[in-house]
Amino acid sequence: MTRTIPWLRVFVEGVVIVGSILLAFGIVVWWDDVELDRELNQELQNVARELEESRSKAPRSALSQTPDQAHIHADEPVSCTTLASPPWSGLSETDRLQVDALQQAMSKLDTPEAARAAGFNPTLGDIPGMGVHYVHMGRSLDGVWIDAPDHLMFASIDGREQLVGAAYVFIDVPETEVPIPFESDLARWHDHPQFADQGRTLHMLHVWFVPSSNGPFAGLNFWLPYRTAGIEPPSSCWMADEADADRIRNVSFALAPPRWGQAARELFAERQAVRGEMLAALDAAARAVDRDAWVAAADRFLADLTASERSTLEARLRASTMAR
């Protein structure tokens, strides 16, 4: 079927969409990174002392266990045997075939260069749990077509940018009649009124091509920061326990480097290098599927965060809650 695209409206509304997302979705974490940069001069003066501090201090409770910490109301847990990784055997045959067909169709755009050449451009930077959204402005105004997603999502894995998923995005009234292109009850439009003009909202649906903490259509994939850090993600089965799930999410976001500021990224890299033993313990426990060892390693890692790192983590939790 031939589609006629109203290019002027596409351009104007596309600018509005991208601009709204940049302001509403990125502002919380951006402001926290600004505050972090203000602290960096003092932090850099103290870093030598911090790196030499004893790591034998008694571990504090994990951030996930502290009542006044932000709490993510993430996607519900899914079967860790049938819905945690491709080929998503817990989905209906129709959905499995559609997800597979979508991934195959997008495989020709599996590098940032190919995505750009096809009209997708990076927006917002690397968002923890989502990666980098490559946005096709025209498609967002052209309805939902299952073989033509509006966004592609890339994440750094094994040292290179890899295509990890796609997303359908459009602006409409909250009670949209646009059908969801999949049968599964897990496939739901995420409603983001802060990204649209008054009386309308931005609807979004992710489709993951890689293992996902909360299934093939999760709003956030908490495995991405682990994989970017070169650490084995914990067992998907542990997401069924809310305390474990909170701990897993906190570690995930704490592993993500700052999105802006070269000095902040350099300081983060230095701290992570010193935490090599802690990160290795997380990796080893996950590979051994040893929950008790993983919890101990996670608590030690989270307890080692500095005040500015905890502030950044809390801001990320708030931003992810807003994004949901």
Secondary structure, DSSP 8 states (H G I E B T S, - for coil): ------HHHHHHHHHHHHHHHHHHHHHHHHHHHHHHHHHHHHHHHHHHHHHHS-S-S-----GGG-TTS----------TTTSSSTT-TTS-HHHHHHHHHHHHHHGGG-SHHHHHHTT-EEEEEEETTTEEEEE-TTGGGS---TTS-SEEEEEEETTEEEEEEEEEEEEE-TT-----SS--TT---EEEGGGS-TT-EEEEEEEESS--TT-TT-S--THHHHHHTT-----GGGGGSHHHHHHHHHHHHHHS--SS-HHHHHHHHHHHHHTHHHHHHHHHHHHTT-HHHHHHHHHHHHHT--HHHHHHHHHHHHHHHHH-
